[in-house]
Amino acid sequence: MTPMVALTPHDALLLADIQNDFLPGGRLGISESDSIIPILLNYVRLFQAHSLPIFLTRDWHPPDHCSFKPQGGPWPVHCVAGSPGALPPSSFVTPPSAHVIYKAFNQDQDAYSGFEGTTLDQHLRALTVHRLFIGGLATDYCVLNSVKDARRRGYDVCLLVDGIKAVNLQPEDGRRAEEEIIRLGASPIRWEMLGT
């Protein structure tokens, strides 16, 4: 029997980087990443129904960001602030009450974690959040690093294993990232464990 997870008033949803450039056809498109949008929307609707906070991180890069290949970084130009590629797809409809956290907006500083150089931690503490349900893109970069920072700051974490996809520069990167996330103390969960 599938163990059930009950939401509490101290829970929040954190979804990383659901942006056009990370979806198939985008400048840094992740294979099959569009397949997680329906399940993530289920989580969004559930947290909204329980009046629980929802946070969405977004890469928001300047056009000459240090992570881009023309500047010597590892990635193609992607998620340039204000560009269509930096926006969520039209299918990812989220409530106006969701908090958008912009990251990696300084030219000379990369930031994979939603906590790095942002006000995310202050928002969570002001809302007395103790546990984060984390999903999104990509498992092996922004999800992994957001979980690391959340655990360092003392948050409990549930990893939405049915709501993540990996870049997989190496074929096993996503699997290794999930294993590391669980080693850090996160609980792997799926939609059916939350019920309604």
HELIX and SHEET records of a PDB file:
HELIX    1   1 ASN A   20  PHE A   22  5                                   3    
HELIX    2   2 SER A   33  ILE A   36  5                                   4    
HELIX    3   3 ILE A   37  ALA A   49  1                                  13    
HELIX    4   4 LYS A   69  GLN A   71  5                                   3    
HELIX    5   5 PRO A   84  ALA A   86  5                                   3    
HELIX    6   6 LEU A  120  ALA A  126  1                                   7    
HELIX    7   7 THR A  139  VAL A  143  3                                   5    
HELIX    8   8 LEU A  144  ARG A  152  1                                   9    
HELIX    9   9 ASP A  173  ARG A  183  1                                  11    
HELIX   10  10 TRP A  191  MET A  193  5                                   3    
SHEET    1   A 6 HIS A  99  LYS A 103  0                                        
SHEET    2   A 6 ILE A  54  ASP A  59  1                                        
SHEET    3   A 6 ASP A  11  ALA A  16  1                                        
SHEET    4   A 6 ARG A 131  LEU A 137  1                                        
SHEET    5   A 6 ASP A 156  LYS A 165  1                                        
SHEET    6   A 6 SER A 187  ILE A 189  1                                        
END                                                                             
